[in-house]
């Protein structure tokens, strides 16, 4: 019963975390492309043409890191549009294999989050940013944790939303119940298929799930725990109480491990707090970043 309830929640709230209705996304993209202060382009990083967006002219830089099967516009449109562009310069990316950063196809084998962390660091270095804030959502939060651990000289502050650093049996069961995308509603899978095509979504989703199974079976569920202990920068951890994809206990434990951290729980929030409550989320991270 619990698994069925979790699956229904996942279908209605989590896969859709990669969408704001497809038509609205493309209207937004078309309109934004006409706005002179928003640049979307590609730059070669370690042999991969990485797609990124840059907007704003502030002295402080925010780097937004997307999640599994996500993309710049499906994951962070309210932040790209809504954050203060006078105070911040905002960067968002499509990681290798996601969004418009293709080819190559997405590779979820091995330590793919660590690979993303290296690409993220090299992207910002290529763009000329040596100090910046990270905002990571879900899988992008794992990438952010690793980046903050490996490149502490660059990361001034860190925001983690709906981020887990290990996978439990219950979480794995929810993920596995979603393996066959034919069980997804058209409303849920349509936007992803429109971006990637059905074959690609099926392949990458299965590959990602396999990586979670491997972590659970062969690494005691560990995804990036050693990096959590190495984070030293001020950290804001944001979590939805009703998130059934990444359980809230992850956020609680991380807030106890990371010394210079604070925890904000959205009582009615699920996995996608920044999309469900964009104004409150944007204010929360803005206040955090502007603190001395």
Secondary structure, 3 states (H helix, E strand, C coil): CHHHHHHHHHHHHHHHHHCCCHHHHHHHHHHHHCCCCEEEEEEEECCEEEEEEEECCCCEEEEEECCCCCCHHHHHHHHHHHCCCCCEEEEEECCCCCCCCCCCCCCCCCCHHHHHHHHHHHHHHHHCCCCEEEEEECHHHHHHHHHHHHCCCCEEEEEEECCCCECCHHHHHHHHHCCCHHHCCHHHHHHHHHHHCHHHHHHHHHHHHHHHHHHHHHCCCECCHHHHCCCCCEEEEEEECCCCCCCCHHHHHHHHHCCCEEEEEECCCCCCHHHHCHHHHHHHHHHHHHCC
